[in-house]
Amino acid sequence: MTDTALRQQIIDACRDLSARGLIPGTAGNISARVPGGMIITPSGIPYGDLAPEMLALMPLDGTGAHEGPCNPSSEWRFHHDILAARPEDQAIVHTHSPHATALSMTRQPLPPAHYMIAAFGGADVRCADYALFGTQALSEAALRALDSRTACLLSNHGTITTGETLAKAIWRAEELETLAQQYLLSLSGGGPVLLSEAQIAEAMDAFKSYGPKT
């Protein structure tokens, strides 16, 4: 995929997630690994106004330097730190999707209430400790919550999903919002019956070949 095509794919994903309510306004961002660094959406620009050249190119050297006419997302730090620490990850999606964000406000993890939790690498999706947006403290909290996982909640904030491809990171963002909605609905009926460790392990094995490949 060319650099321009990847940039357009990121823009298209932002517009689609926004249209479906997973990224309200400009309250979300997407990054993808490229040789020598990452491409990330800019700060505060409506997705309908984005053009490929407006996305920022940033090295993975921690300096915050960027190439492009627009400043990178205010959340560039955790995108940078996740990609720098986890070579298996090729893309990061950050959303403020309504149900997952509502769950993050309770500062509770998403438990194994449905076998689809296996899509995130374990028996739960952890909720990272609260820290101010855009800070190193938030980045460090997210990395802890993502240990052995491909998603986390950010306390009183939103979500992060990672992917071996951009399509996988987007798919996980969608699945996380759906599971959070289903879990919150189940609480009104007395709460879910949680799956056992053995049942989650079985589902995780089945998930090794599940989901989008590109």
N, C-alpha and C positions, 0 to 999 in steps of 0.2 A: 504494500500500500504506500502511495506517495505521501509526503508530508501534507500537502494540500488536502488530499482525500481524507486523511486521518483528522485533520482540523475540521473538515466539513462533517465528518461522522460524529465528532464531539458536539458540534453545534446542533446537528439534527437530534441527537440524544437529549440535549438540554431542552429543546423545543418540545419534543414528545413528552418528556417527563413533566414539564411545566404544564402542558395542555391537559395532562391527566391528574394534575394536582399534587404530584410528588415533590415538585420544586415550586412552591408558591413565590410569585414575584421573581426576584433574582436570588432567593435564599437557597442556594445550592451551587455546587461547582463540580467539575469533572476534570481529571487529568489523565494523561497517558504517557507511558515511557517511550522515549525515542533515543537513538544513539546519542550519548553525551548528556542526556538530561530528561526533561519532561516538558510536554505542552500542557498548559492549563488555561481554563477560561478566565477572562479578565474580571476585574472588580466592578460590580454595580451597573453593568450594561445590560439592558433588556435583551433576552435571547433573540427576539425577532430582529434586532438591530445588528447582530453579530455577523462579521465576515471572517473568513479563515485567517487573514493576516492580522486580525485583532487579538487572537489568542497569543499568550506569552510563552516564549521558550525560556526555560530556566535550567541552569546546570544543577547537578546534584552535589554541589559543593558547600551548601549551607550558607552562602553569602547573601542570598536573596536577590542577586543580580538577575536581570532578565533582558531579553531582546523582544522588541515589538513596541507599537505605539501606545499600548494600554498597560496599566499596572495589573499584575496578576491578582487573582482572588486574594482576599484578606486571609483566607485559610490555606495559603500556599504552603505554610510551614508543615502542617501534618501530611499533606500530599507528598512533599519533599521527603520527610522523615520516614514515612511508610515505604516509599519506593526505594530509598537508600538502604533501609534495613532489611527489606524483603525482596530479594531478586526474583522470586517466583511471581510477584505481582507486576502486572503490566498496565493496570488502570485502576483508578480510584473514583468512586462516585459518592458525593456528599449530598444528602437531601434533608429537608425539613418536612418530610411526608407526615400527614396529620396523625395517624394512629401510632406509628412508631415514635414520633416525637411526643405524643401524649404519654406513652409508656415511659419514655426517657424522663419525663417530669416527675414520675414516681421514684426514679432512681433504682428501679428493679430490673433484673435481667428478663429476657424472654425465655421461659422455661420450655422443656420438651413436651409441649402440649400437642404437637403434630409431627409426623415423621419428616416433614419438609425442613425441620430444624437442622437435619443432617446436611443440608446444602451449605451450611455455614461452618462445618468442620468439627462440630461437637454437640454436646447435649444442651447447650444454651447459647444465647447471644448475650454477652456481658454488657453491663452499663458502665461506661468509663466514669471516673471521678469528675466532678464539675471543675471546670477552669474557664476563664474568660476566652471568648473566641479569638482566634488568631495568635494565641500565645504559645510559647514553648511548653508551658505547663499542660496545655490542652493536647499538644502533640504527644507528649510523654504519657499522658493518661490514656490516649487512644491506643498507643502502641502496646501498653500493658493489657488493655482489654482485648486487643486483637491477637494476643499470643495464642497460636494454634487455631485461630479462627479467621474467617473471611468477612466478618461483619461485626460491628459493635454499635451500641447506642451511645450517645454523648449526653450526659446528664443535663436536663433542662435546655436541650439544644436541638438534637436531630440524630442522624445516622451516618455511618460510613460503611461502604461495602467495597471489597477489593475483588480483582479478577485476574485470571491468567490471560484473559483478553478483555477488551472493552465491553464486548457483548456479555461476557460472564458477569462483570461488575454491575452492569445495568440490570441484568436478569436478577441478580441477588438483591438489588435495591427494590425491585418490584416485589419479589417474594417476601422480603422482610416486612414491607408495608402490609402485604396481605396477611401474613401470619400475626402481626401485631393487632390488626383489626379483628381477626378471628379470635385471638386470645382475649382481647378486651370484651368482645361480645360474649364469650363463654363465661366470663366472670358474673354476668347477669343471671346466668342459669345455675349458679352455685359453684362455678369453677371447674376447670378441666381435670380429667384423670390423666396424670402425666405418664409418659412412656418410661419403661425401665431402661437401665443401661444396656442390657442385652438387645432390646428392641432398637435402640438408637444405633448401636454398633452394627446391627444387621442393615439398617437403613443407610448408614454411612458407606458400607461396603457396596451396596447397590448404587450409590450416587457417584461412584468412581467414573462411570461413563455417562452420567446424566447432565443435561443442560447444553446450552449452545457451545459450539466448538470454535467459532470464529468471532 
